[in-house]
Amino acid sequence: MFSRYKKPTDAKPVGAPGAPNLHAEAAKAPAAERAAPSAPAQPAAPKVAPAVPPGQKSGRREQVPAQAQAEDRERKRRQRLGEIKVELHKQLLDNLNLAALETASEKDLRAEISSIASEVLSEMNVVLNREEKTQLNKELFDEVTGLGPLEPLLKDDTVNDILVNGPQQVFVERGGKLQLTDVTFKDERHLLRIIDKIVSAVGRRVDESNPHVDARLSDGSRFNAMVPPIAVDGSLVSIRKFKKDKLGIDELVKFGAFSEEMAAYLQAAVSTRLNVIVSGGTGSGKTTTLNALSSFIDNSERILTIEDTAELQLQQIHVGRMESRPPNVEGKGAVTQRDCLRNALRMRPDRIIVGETRGEEVIDMLQAMNTGHDGSMTTIHANSARDGISRLENMIAMAGIEMPLKAVRAQIASAVNLIVQASRLQDGSRRMVSITEITGMEGDVISMQEVFRYQRVGLEPNGKIIGHFTATGVRSYYSDRFRQWGYDLPAAIFEPVNAK
């Protein structure tokens, strides 16, 4: 049996002394529960209640205990199946030659896991129906080759984020809203094993001496974990899923992220090599917006991207991608975004795109924008365009560069042309709520003018925000530049739109 992938050493039999025996536990369960555990146990037929006098309620007192009993049986059934899965997984690790499985096809591996599971279930005298066997084999395959309970969530295209708060609580984000799932881990050790499997694949480690880690999954998804003793109630995991199909401008307009007029304006701004900063909070869609804006860059230009975690999906022909590296366990070997950016300046780029500016690399980014690398782009964390300017000033100060405030602001005003503000609204929708131009300096203050905005006008009973995109009525400061580059935007797109 399973000779192709069985380990050369003898595995400990299920019935050997010290091996877990779930048959004895299964025998304690009711017969109906063992025969068909997939369907919730049907409560016994209620006894005929005596006639209820007129004006009194009937039926509720008998139904409540029956419903509670059915839920308790369902909970015990799921718990027992979880214990069976843990035991089967142990047997798989004992019997499978994991080194040989690296060259095995998925079909052969699934067949091997099914054969081992059937044999072990037979020895345990556990009876499962076809649906449960299929589900059990799928979960075992995910445990051996994937990320266990998280694997179905990673394959679900409707899930944007996966958030694990200890082994018994897993949340996902769908459509901008958090939802609690029924996915659980057996215990903390099970969760830690999955975390270790992820970080070891990329050469990292996480333990008590190094209790937090950043990594990237094989599909590009961002992974962050923090383990006890720092995580008090169990390990904390967050996964920002990597979208295989990036959203283009047309899709974002269709989804209501911004209007067609704003898209036409942004196309002119990127094509005429204005320096753009995409500002917004966490999860507001900054990277998605940056991806969409990059689609306007011409194929003839050389683009270099610099990120902490590679997420940008540029479709141009000439793209060089760089990713920073954290220090090793000895605290050495770190390669920061600033190191990558300084080196990028020597690589003859036409445009430099920094995934997110959050530290001392800001001064190099601004200098690049000022010295022949027009059309560069980056993202920052800020709640408004004016707040974004303040963030840039603070990052320059934190970099330890002693410059007068007026000189700092002059550097920013000269480097940055456009700030695109993205936001996740209270109903979970993501909108490009503002497009603001930087027009220069007035004394010690940076001059700015808002060209487009998202105007909120109300709230539906279901919590959905009512609003529309509109121009502010201010003509673009860069209209002459657009015209010289062949983008003569009609004056109508700068006219305010009234709510319908």
LUMFIBA-772201 format. One record per residue (C-alpha): x, y, z; chain; residue number from 1. Coordinates in pm, whole numbers. Example, Ala and Ser with C-alpha at 12.3 -4.5 7.8 and 13.67 -1.06 7.14 Angstrom:
        u        v        w   cadena   num
     1230     -450      780        A     1
     1367     -106      714        A     2
***
This chain:
        u        v        w   cadena   num
        0        0        0        A     1
      125      351      -97        A     2
      466      203     -179        A     3
      565      484     -417        A     4
      573      758     -157        A     5
      604      569      170        A     6
      901      645      392        A     7
     1173      380      388        A     8
     1161      358      769        A     9
      881      169      940        A    10
      606      394     1069        A    11
      443      341     1404        A    12
      112      155     1358        A    13
     -207      319     1465        A    14
     -288       53     1718        A    15
       56       57     1880        A    16
       84      141     2249        A    17
       83      514     2302        A    18
      -80      590     1965        A    19
     -403      792     1988        A    20
     -713      577     1955        A    21
    -1012      775     1834        A    22
    -1219      460     1785        A    23
    -1291      443     2153        A    24
    -1405      804     2150        A    25
    -1612      750     1840        A    26
    -1781      449     1998        A    27
    -1909      672     2277        A    28
    -2100      886     2028        A    29
    -2461      798     1945        A    30
    -2506      548     1663        A    31
    -2692      797     1441        A    32
    -2407     1044     1488        A    33
    -2145      788     1371        A    34
    -2352      668     1078        A    35
    -2407     1007      916        A    36
    -2214     1276     1098        A    37
    -2223     1521      808        A    38
    -2587     1617      854        A    39
    -2699     1775     1179        A    40
    -2864     1525     1406        A    41
    -3245     1543     1382        A    42
    -3409     1605     1715        A    43
    -3651     1346     1840        A    44
    -4014     1395     1744        A    45
    -4166     1630     1997        A    46
    -4424     1489     2231        A    47
    -4780     1596     2179        A    48
    -4835     1886     2411        A    49
    -5158     1916     2601        A    50
    -5415     2156     2469        A    51
    -5323     2513     2545        A    52
    -5598     2736     2673        A    53
    -5690     3028     2446        A    54
    -5462     3332     2486        A    55
    -5150     3134     2580        A    56
    -4837     3076     2363        A    57
    -4743     2723     2257        A    58
    -4451     2532     2106        A    59
    -4160     2762     2206        A    60
    -4058     2581     2525        A    61
    -4022     2244     2352        A    62
    -3837     2384     2046        A    63
    -3565     2575     2233        A    64
    -3410     2272     2411        A    65
    -3431     2067     2089        A    66
    -3250     2337     1891        A    67
    -2980     2371     2157        A    68
    -2933     1995     2157        A    69
    -2896     1988     1779        A    70
    -2637     2269     1790        A    71
    -2446     2086     2065        A    72
    -2439     1767     1856        A    73
    -2317     1960     1554        A    74
    -2041     2117     1763        A    75
    -1934     1778     1897        A    76
    -1941     1633     1546        A    77
    -1713     1906     1412        A    78
    -1483     1867     1711        A    79
    -1460     1490     1657        A    80
    -1389     1537     1285        A    81
    -1116     1786     1375        A    82
     -955     1530     1607        A    83
     -974     1268     1333        A    84
     -808     1510     1087        A    85
     -525     1582     1333        A    86
     -463     1208     1382        A    87
     -473     1144     1007        A    88
     -228     1427      948        A    89
       13     1271     1198        A    90
      -16      939     1018        A    91
       49     1108      683        A    92
      365     1271      815        A    93
      478      934      952        A    94
      409      743      630        A    95
      474      986      345        A    96
      822     1041      207        A    97
      802     1420      185        A    98
     1125     1443      -15        A    99
      982     1216     -287        A   100
      659     1419     -294        A   101
      840     1723     -434        A   102
      842     1558     -776        A   103
      498     1396     -746        A   104
      207     1532     -948        A   105
      -97     1674     -771        A   106
     -312     1389     -899        A   107
      -76     1122     -761        A   108
      -42     1302     -430        A   109
     -418     1336     -385        A   110
     -462      965     -465        A   111
     -188      871     -216        A   112
     -339     1084       60        A   113
     -683      933       -9        A   114
     -542      580       14        A   115
     -360      644      341        A   116
     -664      820      490        A   117
     -897      533      394        A   118
     -664      276      551        A   119
     -621      471      873        A   120
     -997      536      902        A   121
    -1057      164      854        A   122
     -812       77     1131        A   123
     -977      336     1354        A   124
    -1322      195     1274        A   125
    -1445      544     1186        A   126
    -1725      559      930        A   127
    -1761      872      717        A   128
    -1993      939      426        A   129
    -1870     1036       80        A   130
    -1905     1411      132        A   131
    -1707     1401      455        A   132
    -1437     1185      302        A   133
    -1399     1426       11        A   134
    -1378     1725      245        A   135
    -1135     1543      475        A   136
     -905     1446      187        A   137
     -908     1807       62        A   138
     -815     1942      406        A   139
     -539     1683      444        A   140
     -398     1781      104        A   141
     -398     2147      215        A   142
     -221     2050      539        A   143
       54     1860      357        A   144
      112     2092       60        A   145
      -50     2424      154        A   146
     -137     2636      454        A   147
     -398     2413      614        A   148
     -720     2590      717        A   149
     -608     2911      545        A   150
     -580     2750      201        A   151
     -952     2782      104        A   152
     -947     3150      205        A   153
     -637     3213       -8        A   154
     -815     3058     -307        A   155
    -1132     3264     -251        A   156
    -1114     3559     -491        A   157
    -1372     3756     -289        A   158
    -1139     3772       13        A   159
     -901     4070       27        A   160
     -747     4024      372        A   161
     -714     3731      612        A   162
     -678     3821      981        A   163
     -607     3553     1243        A   164
     -653     3640     1611        A   165
     -538     3319     1778        A   166
     -628     2963     1675        A   167
    -1005     2996     1723        A   168
    -1077     3327     1551        A   169
    -1021     3397     1181        A   170
    -1163     3709     1011        A   171
    -1168     3800      643        A   172
    -1239     4124      460        A   173
    -1491     4110      178        A   174
    -1606     4425        2        A   175
    -1438     4645      261        A   176
    -1618     4479      555        A   177
    -1475     4239      814        A   178
    -1650     3904      861        A   179
    -1589     3627     1116        A   180
    -1544     3287      948        A   181
    -1597     2935     1078        A   182
    -1231     2850     1001        A   183
    -1033     2746     1308        A   184
     -705     2580     1397        A   185
     -679     2279     1624        A   186
     -471     2470     1879        A   187
     -189     2721     1907        A   188
       70     2459     1807        A   189
     -120     2397     1484        A   190
     -123     2771     1405        A   191
      247     2806     1487        A   192
      329     2515     1257        A   193
      153     2691      966        A   194
      335     3017     1046        A   195
      670     2839     1057        A   196
      592     2668      727        A   197
      539     3008      562        A   198
      842     3189      702        A   199
     1085     2900      661        A   200
     1001     2887      289        A   201
     1146     3239      247        A   202
     1444     3190      476        A   203
     1302     3367      782        A   204
     1231     3243     1132        A   205
      995     3339     1412        A   206
     1019     3235     1778        A   207
     1035     3388     2127        A   208
     1363     3563     2052        A   209
     1229     3699     1720        A   210
      852     3718     1775        A   211
      747     3910     1463        A   212
      813     3858     1094        A   213
      726     3999      751        A   214
      727     3767      452        A   215
      580     3720      108        A   216
      384     3414        0        A   217
      460     3234     -325        A   218
      172     3415     -500        A   219
      299     3757     -387        A   220
       59     3806      -94        A   221
      193     4005      201        A   222
      227     3807      525        A   223
      284     3940      876        A   224
      287     3740     1199        A   225
      343     3807     1566        A   226
      370     3516     1811        A   227
      363     3479     2190        A   228
      478     3614     2428        A   229
      423     3941     2237        A   230
       84     3818     2111        A   231
     -102     3766     2439        A   232
     -405     3558     2333        A   233
     -243     3352     2060        A   234
      -48     3422     1744        A   235
     -163     3714     1527        A   236
     -147     3674     1149        A   237
     -245     3914      873        A   238
     -234     3832      503        A   239
     -292     4100      239        A   240
     -383     3898      -68        A   241
     -213     3966     -398        A   242
     -461     4014     -680        A   243
     -368     3809     -984        A   244
     -562     4031    -1222        A   245
     -478     4394    -1159        A   246
     -758     4647    -1194        A   247
     -714     4889    -1482        A   248
     -851     5238    -1524        A   249
    -1165     5115    -1702        A   250
    -1246     4870    -1423        A   251
    -1192     5133    -1152        A   252
    -1419     5377    -1332        A   253
    -1681     5102    -1367        A   254
    -1658     5022     -995        A   255
    -1702     5390     -909        A   256
    -1352     5455     -774        A   257
    -1336     5774     -983        A   258
    -1505     5934    -1283        A   259
    -1422     5930    -1654        A   260
    -1326     6299    -1640        A   261
    -1080     6226    -1359        A   262
     -940     5934    -1562        A   263
     -882     6161    -1863        A   264
     -710     6417    -1642        A   265
     -487     6154    -1476        A   266
     -393     6011    -1814        A   267
     -275     6355    -1923        A   268
      -89     6409    -1593        A   269
      101     6078    -1606        A   270
      171     6094    -1979        A   271
      315     6447    -1950        A   272
      545     6322    -1669        A   273
      407     6506    -1369        A   274
      539     6377    -1037        A   275
      250     6209     -856        A   276
      200     6108     -492        A   277
      -88     5877     -403        A   278
     -197     5947      -46        A   279
     -434     5749      175        A   280
     -484     5536      482        A   281
     -430     5164      530        A   282
     -644     4959      293        A   283
     -764     5265      101        A   284
     -640     5133     -234        A   285
     -313     5328     -274        A   286
     -126     5043     -442        A   287
     -423     4965     -668        A   288
     -439     5330     -772        A   289
      -63     5341     -833        A   290
      -90     5028    -1050        A   291
     -369     5187    -1252        A   292
     -181     5514    -1300        A   293
      129     5327    -1419        A   294
      -71     5190    -1712        A   295
      -46     5537    -1873        A   296
      335     5519    -1890        A   297
      471     5468    -2241        A   298
      647     5144    -2329        A   299
      953     5333    -2451        A   300
     1045     5443    -2095        A   301
     1271     5260    -1851        A   302
     1096     5216    -1515        A   303
     1253     5107    -1186        A   304
     1029     5004     -895        A   305
     1141     4993     -531        A   306
      924     4827     -264        A   307
      941     4668       78        A   308
      716     4391      -48        A   309
      684     4355     -425        A   310
      319     4427     -510        A   311
      325     4649     -817        A   312
      221     4479    -1141        A   313
      349     4699    -1420        A   314
      271     4585    -1774        A   315
      540     4781    -1954        A   316
      826     4608    -2137        A   317
     1121     4778    -1965        A   318
     1070     4738    -1589        A   319
     1335     4669    -1324        A   320
     1197     4556     -988        A   321
     1378     4589     -654        A   322
     1276     4476     -308        A   323
     1431     4575       24        A   324
     1565     4311      262        A   325
     1543     4304      644        A   326
     1846     4223      860        A   327
     1932     3862      939        A   328
     1924     3703     1285        A   329
     2256     3872     1365        A   330
     2117     4212     1273        A   331
     2326     4240      958        A   332
     2268     4228      585        A   333
     1978     4475      570        A   334
     1912     4648      238        A   335
     1678     4944      284        A   336
     1458     5124       33        A   337
     1702     5415       52        A   338
     1989     5184      -52        A   339
     1782     5062     -347        A   340
     1683     5415     -442        A   341
     2039     5546     -436        A   342
     2151     5258     -654        A   343
     1855     5308     -889        A   344
     1975     5660     -967        A   345
     2286     5503    -1125        A   346
     2081     5270    -1347        A   347
     1961     5527    -1602        A   348
     1590     5527    -1510        A   349
     1332     5740    -1688        A   350
     1090     5702    -1400        A   351
     1126     5573    -1045        A   352
      827     5428     -865        A   353
      858     5374     -489        A   354
      587     5146     -350        A   355
      559     5342      -25        A   356
      770     5622      116        A   357
      778     5603      493        A   358
     1126     5702      612        A   359
     1460     5853      526        A   360
     1433     5754      158        A   361
     1199     6052      116        A   362
     1486     6298       60        A   363
     1635     6081     -216        A   364
     1292     6046     -373        A   365
     1236     6422     -378        A   366
     1584     6483     -520        A   367
     1520     6228     -795        A   368
     1196     6406     -884        A   369
     1387     6733     -901        A   370
     1682     6610    -1108        A   371
     1564     6468    -1438        A   372
     1338     6184    -1330        A   373
     1008     6354    -1405        A   374
      702     6135    -1391        A   375
      811     5947    -1079        A   376
      546     5820     -839        A   377
      512     5698     -482        A   378
      254     5649     -205        A   379
      239     5785      149        A   380
       11     5742      449        A   381
     -196     6057      498        A   382
     -560     6159      540        A   383
     -559     6458      304        A   384
     -340     6636       52        A   385
     -235     6901      303        A   386
     -166     6629      560        A   387
       45     6453      298        A   388
      269     6758      266        A   389
      310     6765      645        A   390
      402     6395      639        A   391
      675     6464      385        A   392
      812     6743      606        A   393
      810     6516      911        A   394
      987     6233      725        A   395
     1262     6474      616        A   396
     1301     6586      978        A   397
     1312     6223     1101        A   398
     1586     6148      847        A   399
     1810     6380     1048        A   400
     1852     6634      771        A   401
     1888     6982      916        A   402
     1727     7222      671        A   403
     1524     7537      728        A   404
     1151     7470      703        A   405
     1117     7709      409        A   406
     1389     7522      219        A   407
     1217     7190      291        A   408
      886     7321      163        A   409
     1051     7470     -145        A   410
     1204     7128     -217        A   411
      863     6961     -185        A   412
      683     7224     -393        A   413
      942     7189     -668        A   414
      937     6808     -669        A   415
      570     6716     -628        A   416
      313     6822     -887        A   417
        4     6620     -799        A   418
     -144     6451     -490        A   419
     -415     6190     -545        A   420
     -607     6118     -225        A   421
     -757     5769     -191        A   422
     -991     5677       92        A   423
    -1192     5384      223        A   424
    -1530     5519      325        A   425
    -1741     5400      614        A   426
    -1952     5170      394        A   427
    -1636     4986      283        A   428
    -1619     5143      -64        A   429
    -1292     5288     -190        A   430
    -1296     5622     -366        A   431
    -1046     5867     -508        A   432
    -1183     6150     -297        A   433
     -954     6432     -414        A   434
     -704     6531     -683        A   435
     -494     6830     -576        A   436
     -227     7020     -768        A   437
       73     7187     -607        A   438
      128     7521     -777        A   439
      432     7662     -597        A   440
      507     7872     -287        A   441
      339     8178     -140        A   442
      576     8307      124        A   443
      644     8014      357        A   444
      332     7820      257        A   445
      298     7564      -23        A   446
       20     7667     -263        A   447
     -232     7399     -357        A   448
     -554     7385     -555        A   449
     -810     7103     -562        A   450
     -923     7012     -914        A   451
    -1158     6716     -848        A   452
    -1331     6583     -539        A   453
    -1587     6328     -424        A   454
    -1894     6509     -293        A   455
    -2097     6324      -29        A   456
    -2465     6413      -23        A   457
    -2629     6160      206        A   458
    -2656     5811      350        A   459
    -2893     5531      252        A   460
    -3081     5334      523        A   461
    -2853     5035      462        A   462
    -2545     5247      540        A   463
    -2433     5299      179        A   464
    -2291     5645      112        A   465
    -2463     5860     -153        A   466
    -2233     6092     -346        A   467
    -2084     6189     -680        A   468
    -1757     6303     -833        A   469
    -1729     6663     -942        A   470
    -1476     6917    -1061        A   471
    -1424     7217     -836        A   472
    -1444     7467    -1122        A   473
    -1072     7547    -1103        A   474
     -887     7508    -1431        A   475
     -575     7296    -1415        A   476
     -250     7479    -1342        A   477
      -81     7244    -1591        A   478
     -321     7303    -1883        A   479
      -49     7462    -2097        A   480
      182     7169    -2029        A   481
      -93     6925    -2129        A   482
     -151     7117    -2452        A   483
      219     7122    -2540        A   484
      235     6742    -2499        A   485
      -73     6689    -2715        A   486
     -336     6649    -2440        A   487
     -573     6940    -2493        A   488
     -837     6863    -2230        A   489
    -1177     7018    -2292        A   490
    -1274     7295    -2053        A   491
    -1598     7109    -1974        A   492
    -1423     6847    -1757        A   493
    -1327     7122    -1508        A   494
    -1687     7241    -1467        A   495
    -1870     7139    -1145        A   496
    -2131     6865    -1165        A   497
    -2458     6898     -979        A   498
    -2601     6599     -794        A   499
    -2862     6408     -991        A   500
***
